[in-house]
Amino acid sequence: MALVMIAPPLLADDSKEVDRLENCGTVLKEIMDIPDDIPQDLIDKAECIIVYPSVLKAAFIVGGSYGRGAMTCRSGEHFTGPWSAPSMMALEGGSLGFQIGGQATDFVLLVMNPRGARAILKSKVKLGADASAAAGPKGRTASASTDATLRAEVLSYSRSRGLFAGISLEGSTVRPDKDANERIYGKKLEADAIILKGAAPVPPSAQQMIAYLNRKSPKNTSDPNSLKE
């Protein structure tokens, strides 16, 4: 009887993580398939991508945000290989006047250099403090050489009610979700072991997302060595 009582909640938790990974793939594909959204040259220069589908936000005087999603990086020591199995991720934080009212918003974050990637995989990172962040430029002709883009370790985008834009998430924190990783992979695994060391294969619920990224952006153009492979 005890096993019967315990099993349903565990299965429900597992199902939530599976749904979350599938939603990450759906959001990423929908956003990246629109030419006037995230510039392709930025996707090709990104070391990692973090997707947070349906982040919940509520703002009155002080805004707050809370979401769960997934992060994948180009594999290998120098981030030049195929896209990795994902680590589950959390987004938490608040900002003054962030938004009026409460609604669900999709977020896509591009991690633009190895330092930012490794910091996020290791521990909780506060955007704008521990890692420089900026609202990402959009549009197929958007310049990716602005000062903000060149300096930023993380570029952030949002989609809400059909509207897509670059948005600042400064003050929010991103971190690996260890409990969710354990539910997805069936054992305790650190985020950097999953992504940098290939400690687990791509789970079925993330295969569509990873296959799409490998087609959409197979080479890391920020590293000249990757272009020779």
Backbone as CSV, one residue per row, in Angstrom:
resi,resn,N_x,N_y,N_z,CA_x,CA_y,CA_z,C_x,C_y,C_z
1,MET,0.824,-1.206,0.000,0.000,0.000,0.000,0.861,1.261,0.000
2,ALA,1.979,1.197,0.741,2.859,2.361,0.783,3.419,2.653,-0.593
3,LEU,3.815,1.578,-1.321,4.358,1.773,-2.663,3.312,2.344,-3.602
4,VAL,2.100,1.877,-3.463,1.014,2.382,-4.304,0.772,3.855,-4.052
5,MET,0.877,4.267,-2.783,0.647,5.668,-2.442,1.792,6.558,-2.918
6,ILE,3.015,6.028,-2.924,4.170,6.844,-3.300,4.320,6.955,-4.805
7,ALA,4.000,5.893,-5.525,4.281,5.850,-6.957,3.619,6.938,-7.782
8,PRO,2.314,7.239,-7.590,1.689,8.244,-8.460,2.353,9.600,-8.449
9,PRO,2.728,10.188,-7.285,3.407,11.485,-7.316,4.723,11.445,-8.069
10,LEU,5.488,10.346,-7.927,6.764,10.256,-8.630,6.546,10.230,-10.133
11,LEU,5.538,9.457,-10.563,5.240,9.398,-11.983,4.783,10.750,-12.489
12,ALA,4.029,11.463,-11.683,3.561,12.797,-12.076,4.731,13.745,-12.244
13,ASP,5.701,13.680,-11.323,6.875,14.542,-11.421,7.657,14.239,-12.693
14,ASP,7.857,12.934,-12.976,8.577,12.547,-14.177,7.867,13.072,-15.412
15,SER,6.552,12.969,-15.415,5.766,13.417,-16.564,5.904,14.915,-16.774
16,LYS,5.986,15.665,-15.693,6.162,17.116,-15.805,7.485,17.457,-16.485
17,GLU,8.540,16.754,-16.117,9.847,17.033,-16.713,9.861,16.650,-18.189
18,VAL,9.221,15.533,-18.523,9.121,15.113,-19.927,8.368,16.166,-20.730
19,ASP,7.242,16.622,-20.201,6.466,17.666,-20.879,7.270,18.941,-21.033
20,ARG,8.046,19.263,-20.001,8.838,20.491,-20.033,9.893,20.422,-21.142
21,LEU,10.560,19.303,-21.270,11.552,19.152,-22.320,10.913,19.217,-23.712
22,GLU,9.774,18.582,-23.860,9.077,18.631,-25.145,8.644,20.052,-25.466
23,ASN,8.176,20.776,-24.463,7.775,22.174,-24.671,8.968,23.046,-25.032
24,CYS,10.132,22.759,-24.436,11.345,23.509,-24.792,11.631,23.368,-26.281
25,GLY,11.532,22.147,-26.792,11.765,21.915,-28.206,10.770,22.635,-29.087
26,THR,9.511,22.634,-28.681,8.465,23.310,-29.457,8.700,24.815,-29.507
27,VAL,8.981,25.415,-28.346,9.218,26.861,-28.274,10.423,27.251,-29.106
28,LEU,11.508,26.498,-28.977,12.735,26.816,-29.698,12.511,26.768,-31.206
29,LYS,11.844,25.744,-31.672,11.602,25.606,-33.108,10.698,26.720,-33.628
30,GLU,9.637,27.021,-32.890,8.707,28.060,-33.327,9.400,29.414,-33.447
31,ILE,10.251,29.731,-32.470,10.935,31.022,-32.475,12.016,31.076,-33.551
32,MET,12.800,30.014,-33.671,13.922,30.043,-34.603,13.501,29.867,-36.061
33,ASP,12.307,29.363,-36.294,11.842,29.199,-37.672,11.349,30.509,-38.281
34,ILE,11.275,31.566,-37.477,10.832,32.871,-37.983,12.072,33.711,-38.278
35,PRO,12.337,34.055,-39.544,13.586,34.755,-39.899,13.780,36.086,-39.192
36,ASP,12.694,36.765,-38.824,12.823,38.088,-38.218,12.931,38.048,-36.699
37,ASP,13.197,36.877,-36.146,13.364,36.779,-34.701,14.855,36.746,-34.338
38,ILE,15.376,35.659,-33.853,16.787,35.603,-33.448,17.680,35.506,-34.688
39,PRO,18.638,36.425,-34.859,19.527,36.367,-36.023,20.301,35.054,-36.079
40,GLN,20.374,34.466,-37.262,21.063,33.188,-37.423,22.534,33.281,-37.036
41,ASP,23.174,34.422,-37.310,24.599,34.504,-36.990,24.852,34.464,-35.483
42,LEU,23.874,34.919,-34.687,24.027,34.820,-33.238,23.837,33.390,-32.768
43,ILE,22.871,32.690,-33.349,22.678,31.275,-33.008,23.952,30.493,-33.312
44,ASP,24.563,30.792,-34.452,25.768,30.067,-34.866,26.965,30.383,-33.983
45,LYS,26.949,31.539,-33.311,28.061,31.908,-32.430,27.819,31.517,-30.975
46,ALA,26.630,31.067,-30.654,26.296,30.733,-29.266,26.940,29.420,-28.847
47,GLU,27.444,29.388,-27.606,27.989,28.152,-27.050,26.861,27.268,-26.511
48,CYS,25.851,27.913,-25.935,24.740,27.190,-25.306,23.433,27.939,-25.557
49,ILE,22.333,27.234,-25.403,21.005,27.829,-25.481,20.196,27.329,-24.294
50,ILE,19.523,28.253,-23.622,18.630,27.899,-22.513,17.214,28.311,-22.914
51,VAL,16.265,27.407,-22.738,14.861,27.678,-23.073,14.022,27.533,-21.816
52,TYR,13.217,28.545,-21.544,12.255,28.495,-20.443,10.857,28.677,-21.020
53,PRO,10.101,27.605,-21.211,8.744,27.762,-21.736,7.773,28.177,-20.633
54,SER,6.911,29.124,-20.961,5.832,29.541,-20.058,6.320,29.935,-18.673
55,VAL,7.292,30.850,-18.630,7.731,31.407,-17.345,6.588,32.238,-16.772
56,LEU,6.306,32.025,-15.505,5.218,32.762,-14.862,5.765,34.014,-14.208
57,LYS,5.112,35.144,-14.484,5.537,36.418,-13.915,4.326,37.137,-13.346
58,ALA,4.539,37.806,-12.264,3.490,38.644,-11.699,4.125,39.929,-11.225
59,ALA,3.560,41.067,-11.602,4.176,42.333,-11.226,3.110,43.306,-10.737
60,PHE,3.375,43.921,-9.626,2.520,44.979,-9.104,3.420,46.195,-8.896
61,ILE,4.109,46.266,-7.773,5.122,47.301,-7.593,6.495,46.714,-7.930
62,VAL,6.746,45.526,-7.423,7.991,44.832,-7.742,7.643,43.569,-8.497
63,GLY,8.275,43.367,-9.637,7.971,42.202,-10.461,8.813,41.015,-10.054
64,GLY,8.315,39.840,-10.408,9.059,38.623,-10.125,8.854,37.624,-11.244
65,SER,9.776,36.679,-11.360,9.647,35.661,-12.401,10.101,34.319,-11.850
66,TYR,9.490,33.263,-12.371,9.809,31.919,-11.905,9.567,30.961,-13.054
67,GLY,10.570,30.176,-13.414,10.373,29.257,-14.514,11.308,28.072,-14.443
68,ARG,10.953,27.042,-15.184,11.762,25.844,-15.307,11.929,25.525,-16.782
69,GLY,13.146,25.154,-17.168,13.398,24.869,-18.565,14.590,23.952,-18.720
70,ALA,15.322,24.123,-19.825,16.453,23.236,-20.120,17.552,23.995,-20.849
71,MET,18.779,23.495,-20.685,19.958,24.098,-21.311,20.715,23.029,-22.083
72,THR,21.116,23.344,-23.285,21.990,22.470,-24.061,23.152,23.293,-24.604
73,CYS,24.316,22.663,-24.727,25.501,23.340,-25.248,26.117,22.501,-26.360
74,ARG,26.955,23.128,-27.135,27.757,22.375,-28.088,28.750,21.536,-27.281
75,SER,28.868,20.290,-27.631,29.680,19.368,-26.840,31.170,19.563,-27.107
76,GLY,31.966,18.965,-26.230,33.411,19.047,-26.381,34.031,20.132,-25.525
77,GLU,35.323,19.996,-25.283,36.042,20.924,-24.412,35.951,22.367,-24.892
78,HIS,35.921,22.554,-26.210,35.899,23.904,-26.770,34.540,24.274,-27.375
79,PHE,33.505,23.522,-27.024,32.142,23.806,-27.495,32.068,23.805,-29.027
80,THR,32.639,22.796,-29.640,32.659,22.738,-31.101,31.912,21.530,-31.661
81,GLY,31.418,20.646,-30.790,30.767,19.422,-31.259,29.271,19.565,-31.408
82,PRO,28.575,18.452,-31.639,27.107,18.465,-31.739,26.483,18.931,-30.427
83,TRP,25.230,19.329,-30.485,24.533,19.811,-29.292,24.348,18.665,-28.299
84,SER,24.516,18.979,-27.027,24.569,17.973,-25.967,23.187,17.583,-25.466
85,ALA,23.174,16.513,-24.677,21.989,16.214,-23.870,21.720,17.406,-22.953
86,PRO,20.465,17.684,-22.637,20.152,18.891,-21.860,20.268,18.705,-20.353
87,SER,20.577,19.796,-19.684,20.426,19.873,-18.232,19.174,20.680,-17.939
88,MET,18.381,20.216,-17.012,17.216,20.980,-16.597,17.692,22.217,-15.821
89,MET,16.969,23.331,-16.000,17.397,24.608,-15.434,16.246,25.329,-14.756
90,ALA,16.598,26.214,-13.824,15.615,27.049,-13.134,15.925,28.522,-13.386
91,LEU,14.880,29.330,-13.425,14.989,30.788,-13.554,14.194,31.416,-12.424
92,GLU,14.853,32.276,-11.670,14.194,32.926,-10.539,14.670,34.359,-10.443
93,GLY,13.809,35.242,-9.957,14.277,36.607,-9.736,13.166,37.618,-9.825
94,GLY,13.566,38.866,-9.665,12.603,39.943,-9.712,13.234,41.200,-10.239
95,SER,12.397,42.117,-10.701,12.916,43.400,-11.172,11.849,44.459,-11.000
96,LEU,12.277,45.648,-10.674,11.347,46.744,-10.450,10.668,47.127,-11.752
97,GLY,9.343,47.132,-11.750,8.618,47.529,-12.942,8.821,46.593,-14.106
98,PHE,9.084,45.316,-13.815,9.393,44.357,-14.885,8.220,44.210,-15.845
99,GLN,7.033,44.144,-15.307,5.869,43.979,-16.173,4.605,44.241,-15.376
100,ILE,3.597,44.767,-16.032,2.320,45.008,-15.374,1.419,43.804,-15.609
101,GLY,0.838,43.292,-14.516,-0.043,42.146,-14.639,0.719,40.841,-14.619
102,GLY,-0.020,39.726,-14.609,0.612,38.416,-14.592,0.316,37.666,-15.872
103,GLN,1.316,37.019,-16.429,1.119,36.243,-17.640,2.280,35.281,-17.814
104,ALA,2.111,34.343,-18.730,3.166,33.372,-19.028,3.936,33.821,-20.257
105,THR,5.245,33.739,-20.181,6.117,34.188,-21.264,7.179,33.141,-21.524
106,ASP,7.493,32.909,-22.795,8.593,32.022,-23.164,9.886,32.832,-23.234
107,PHE,10.986,32.255,-22.719,12.289,32.897,-22.793,13.288,31.990,-23.499
108,VAL,14.143,32.600,-24.322,15.278,31.910,-24.920,16.523,32.722,-24.597
109,LEU,17.524,32.079,-24.013,18.776,32.741,-23.657,19.904,32.127,-24.479
110,LEU,20.701,32.971,-25.115,21.899,32.518,-25.817,23.110,32.796,-24.930
111,VAL,23.896,31.777,-24.657,25.127,31.942,-23.872,26.271,32.048,-24.870
112,MET,26.955,33.195,-24.871,27.817,33.555,-25.994,29.304,33.254,-25.815
113,ASN,29.732,32.819,-24.625,31.151,32.482,-24.489,31.355,31.364,-23.475
114,PRO,32.500,30.681,-23.521,32.735,29.545,-22.624,32.688,29.908,-21.148
115,ARG,33.183,31.098,-20.801,33.189,31.480,-19.390,31.766,31.520,-18.840
116,GLY,30.869,32.163,-19.576,29.481,32.227,-19.135,28.849,30.859,-19.053
117,ALA,29.150,30.003,-20.041,28.583,28.655,-20.056,29.019,27.855,-18.834
118,ARG,30.312,27.864,-18.548,30.828,27.070,-17.432,30.320,27.595,-16.090
119,ALA,30.186,28.918,-15.978,29.676,29.496,-14.728,28.242,29.040,-14.474
120,ILE,27.398,29.075,-15.493,26.001,28.683,-15.339,25.882,27.199,-15.025
121,LEU,26.719,26.370,-15.625,26.655,24.936,-15.387,27.106,24.559,-13.981
122,LYS,27.911,25.396,-13.361,28.466,25.077,-12.045,27.540,25.451,-10.893
123,SER,26.876,26.596,-10.997,26.121,27.071,-9.845,25.120,28.139,-10.255
124,LYS,24.481,28.720,-9.267,23.530,29.802,-9.514,24.277,31.044,-10.000
125,VAL,23.781,31.637,-11.080,24.408,32.811,-11.669,23.378,33.935,-11.747
126,LYS,23.749,35.092,-11.235,22.862,36.255,-11.310,23.204,37.050,-12.569
127,LEU,22.211,37.198,-13.442,22.447,37.904,-14.696,22.664,39.389,-14.434
128,GLY,23.695,39.935,-15.056,24.031,41.340,-14.853,25.045,41.548,-13.765
129,ALA,25.276,40.506,-12.938,26.269,40.606,-11.868,27.336,39.537,-12.058
130,ASP,26.946,38.272,-11.938,27.898,37.174,-12.130,28.186,36.932,-13.609
131,ALA,27.232,37.246,-14.450,27.411,37.106,-15.903,26.764,38.315,-16.567
132,SER,27.496,38.961,-17.471,26.941,40.126,-18.159,25.813,39.689,-19.082
133,ALA,24.772,40.500,-19.141,23.588,40.130,-19.912,23.039,41.336,-20.650
134,ALA,22.361,41.067,-21.757,21.761,42.139,-22.553,20.567,41.590,-23.299
135,ALA,19.647,42.492,-23.646,18.535,42.114,-24.518,19.098,41.823,-25.896
136,GLY,18.746,40.694,-26.453,19.295,40.297,-27.735,18.708,41.076,-28.896
137,PRO,19.526,41.412,-29.896,19.002,42.054,-31.110,18.183,41.057,-31.911
138,LYS,17.256,41.530,-32.724,16.413,40.629,-33.506,16.356,41.076,-34.953
139,GLY,15.875,40.184,-35.794,15.721,40.492,-37.206,16.866,39.953,-38.024
140,ARG,16.567,39.541,-39.263,17.592,38.910,-40.091,18.718,39.874,-40.459
141,THR,18.437,41.188,-40.391,19.472,42.161,-40.718,20.020,42.859,-39.484
142,ALA,19.625,42.382,-38.292,20.097,43.019,-37.061,21.601,42.858,-36.932
143,SER,22.243,43.924,-36.523,23.690,43.865,-36.362,24.046,43.117,-35.093
144,ALA,24.903,42.137,-35.216,25.364,41.387,-34.053,26.690,41.944,-33.540
145,SER,27.068,43.114,-34.009,28.370,43.660,-33.619,28.233,44.898,-32.740
146,THR,27.060,45.105,-32.144,26.900,46.229,-31.241,27.739,46.000,-29.995
147,ASP,28.067,47.075,-29.301,28.890,46.959,-28.096,28.255,46.033,-27.070
148,ALA,26.933,46.170,-26.878,26.243,45.362,-25.878,26.355,43.885,-26.209
149,THR,26.199,43.558,-27.478,26.263,42.159,-27.898,27.672,41.611,-27.747
150,LEU,28.658,42.405,-28.098,30.042,41.949,-27.997,30.447,41.699,-26.553
151,ARG,29.935,42.490,-25.638,30.320,42.362,-24.231,29.508,41.309,-23.488
152,ALA,28.280,41.101,-23.892,27.364,40.271,-23.110,27.727,38.791,-23.186
153,GLU,27.659,38.149,-22.028,27.835,36.692,-21.986,26.507,35.983,-22.237
154,VAL,25.408,36.674,-21.963,24.079,36.095,-22.175,23.207,37.103,-22.902
155,LEU,22.573,36.673,-23.999,21.584,37.477,-24.718,20.222,36.851,-24.489
156,SER,19.239,37.666,-24.128,17.940,37.109,-23.759,16.829,37.626,-24.665
157,TYR,15.881,36.728,-24.937,14.724,37.014,-25.776,13.464,36.512,-25.082
158,SER,12.332,37.119,-25.429,11.065,36.679,-24.848,9.980,36.642,-25.916
159,ARG,8.961,35.819,-25.648,7.777,35.786,-26.506,6.556,35.716,-25.614
160,SER,5.670,36.675,-25.768,4.472,36.725,-24.941,3.299,37.203,-25.782
161,ARG,2.196,36.462,-25.723,0.987,36.830,-26.474,1.289,37.053,-27.955
162,GLY,2.166,36.240,-28.489,2.488,36.327,-29.902,3.533,37.358,-30.261
163,LEU,3.940,38.185,-29.300,4.948,39.213,-29.561,6.323,38.709,-29.140
164,PHE,7.311,38.970,-29.975,8.673,38.501,-29.721,9.603,39.697,-29.626
165,ALA,10.518,39.671,-28.658,11.430,40.808,-28.497,12.640,40.400,-27.676
166,GLY,13.716,41.193,-27.814,14.829,41.070,-26.891,14.408,41.697,-25.570
167,ILE,14.808,41.091,-24.458,14.391,41.613,-23.159,15.523,41.438,-22.156
168,SER,15.666,42.387,-21.267,16.694,42.301,-20.241,16.188,41.479,-19.060
169,LEU,16.977,40.515,-18.625,16.644,39.719,-17.443,17.625,39.987,-16.309
170,GLU,18.255,41.170,-16.345,19.214,41.505,-15.293,18.544,41.431,-13.925
171,GLY,19.242,40.829,-12.991,18.703,40.669,-11.650,18.095,39.300,-11.419
172,SER,17.752,38.601,-12.490,17.248,37.239,-12.358,18.425,36.275,-12.231
173,THR,18.160,35.101,-11.680,19.198,34.091,-11.548,18.839,32.859,-12.365
174,VAL,19.863,32.231,-12.928,19.694,30.950,-13.602,20.566,29.930,-12.879
175,ARG,20.080,28.712,-12.775,20.834,27.663,-12.080,20.391,26.296,-12.564
176,PRO,21.281,25.303,-12.464,20.873,23.930,-12.768,19.813,23.447,-11.781
177,ASP,18.858,22.676,-12.280,17.799,22.100,-11.455,18.169,20.639,-11.190
178,LYS,18.872,20.384,-10.094,19.410,19.053,-9.814,18.313,18.017,-9.621
179,ASP,17.243,18.387,-8.936,16.155,17.436,-8.704,15.500,17.013,-10.019
180,ALA,15.296,17.978,-10.918,14.696,17.657,-12.213,15.622,16.785,-13.045
181,ASN,16.934,17.043,-12.978,17.885,16.197,-13.692,17.815,14.752,-13.195
182,GLU,17.686,14.582,-11.885,17.608,13.227,-11.334,16.346,12.518,-11.820
183,ARG,15.248,13.270,-11.925,14.014,12.644,-12.397,14.094,12.273,-13.877
184,ILE,14.757,13.124,-14.673,14.861,12.846,-16.113,15.827,11.691,-16.386
185,TYR,16.977,11.683,-15.717,18.030,10.717,-16.030,18.050,9.499,-15.112
186,GLY,17.233,9.530,-14.058,17.136,8.373,-13.180,18.275,8.234,-12.202
187,LYS,19.151,9.229,-12.118,20.245,9.220,-11.156,20.749,10.640,-10.971
188,LYS,21.510,10.845,-9.909,22.034,12.177,-9.631,23.189,12.484,-10.578
189,LEU,23.039,13.543,-11.339,24.081,13.974,-12.272,24.231,15.482,-12.197
190,GLU,25.470,15.964,-12.150,25.722,17.396,-12.193,25.508,17.903,-13.619
191,ALA,25.119,19.160,-13.739,24.832,19.743,-15.054,26.049,19.708,-15.969
192,ASP,27.233,20.008,-15.415,28.422,20.014,-16.273,28.810,18.604,-16.719
193,ALA,28.471,17.589,-15.908,28.737,16.211,-16.320,27.834,15.812,-17.485
194,ILE,26.590,16.238,-17.441,25.655,15.927,-18.522,26.088,16.604,-19.811
195,ILE,26.405,17.893,-19.722,26.630,18.691,-20.929,28.071,18.628,-21.421
196,LEU,29.033,18.734,-20.529,30.430,18.806,-20.956,31.104,17.437,-21.036
197,LYS,30.622,16.474,-20.246,31.289,15.176,-20.186,30.480,14.047,-20.811
198,GLY,29.283,14.364,-21.306,28.476,13.341,-21.958,28.082,12.207,-21.039
199,ALA,27.752,12.526,-19.779,27.457,11.502,-18.778,26.134,10.781,-19.026
200,ALA,25.299,11.313,-19.910,24.001,10.678,-20.191,23.630,10.936,-21.648
201,PRO,22.927,9.988,-22.260,22.461,10.206,-23.633,21.292,11.189,-23.656
202,VAL,20.981,11.688,-24.827,19.823,12.582,-24.983,18.554,11.793,-24.671
203,PRO,17.738,12.244,-23.714,16.506,11.512,-23.409,15.506,11.625,-24.559
204,PRO,14.596,10.669,-24.691,13.637,10.694,-25.795,12.858,12.007,-25.906
205,SER,12.511,12.602,-24.779,11.714,13.828,-24.796,12.480,15.031,-25.327
206,ALA,13.825,14.928,-25.426,14.632,16.050,-25.921,15.227,15.774,-27.296
207,GLN,14.988,14.597,-27.847,15.635,14.244,-29.108,15.218,15.159,-30.256
208,GLN,13.947,15.546,-30.275,13.483,16.438,-31.345,14.185,17.790,-31.264
209,MET,14.334,18.342,-30.044,14.983,19.637,-29.863,16.452,19.579,-30.275
210,ILE,17.166,18.531,-29.847,18.595,18.436,-30.145,18.814,18.187,-31.639
211,ALA,17.996,17.342,-32.240,18.124,17.088,-33.680,17.868,18.359,-34.478
212,TYR,16.897,19.150,-34.034,16.593,20.414,-34.716,17.784,21.368,-34.635
213,LEU,18.394,21.491,-33.463,19.545,22.390,-33.305,20.728,21.931,-34.152
214,ASN,20.931,20.623,-34.228,22.044,20.122,-35.041,21.826,20.396,-36.524
215,ARG,20.572,20.473,-36.952,20.287,20.848,-38.345,20.378,22.352,-38.521
216,LYS,19.838,23.087,-37.562,19.743,24.544,-37.668,21.106,25.215,-37.527
217,SER,21.943,24.702,-36.643,23.236,25.341,-36.371,24.287,24.281,-36.062
218,PRO,24.774,23.580,-37.086,25.709,22.471,-36.853,27.124,22.902,-36.485
219,LYS,27.512,24.140,-36.793,28.872,24.600,-36.542,28.880,25.830,-35.641
220,ASN,29.883,25.883,-34.768,30.084,27.035,-33.894,31.012,28.021,-34.606
221,THR,30.451,29.078,-35.149,31.258,30.019,-35.931,32.047,30.990,-35.060
222,SER,31.857,30.946,-33.738,32.659,31.812,-32.862,34.050,31.220,-32.648
223,ASP,34.211,29.940,-32.979,35.505,29.275,-32.823,36.017,28.880,-34.204
224,PRO,37.097,29.531,-34.679,37.591,29.234,-36.018,37.965,27.774,-36.220
225,ASN,38.355,27.089,-35.127,38.747,25.689,-35.247,37.568,24.802,-35.653
226,SER,36.343,25.209,-35.233,35.179,24.390,-35.544,34.886,24.401,-37.031
227,LEU,35.260,25.464,-37.721,34.978,25.568,-39.147,35.892,24.658,-39.969
228,LYS,36.973,24.168,-39.358,37.900,23.297,-40.070,37.542,21.811,-39.918
229,GLU,36.597,21.532,-38.998,36.265,20.142,-38.723,35.442,19.550,-39.865
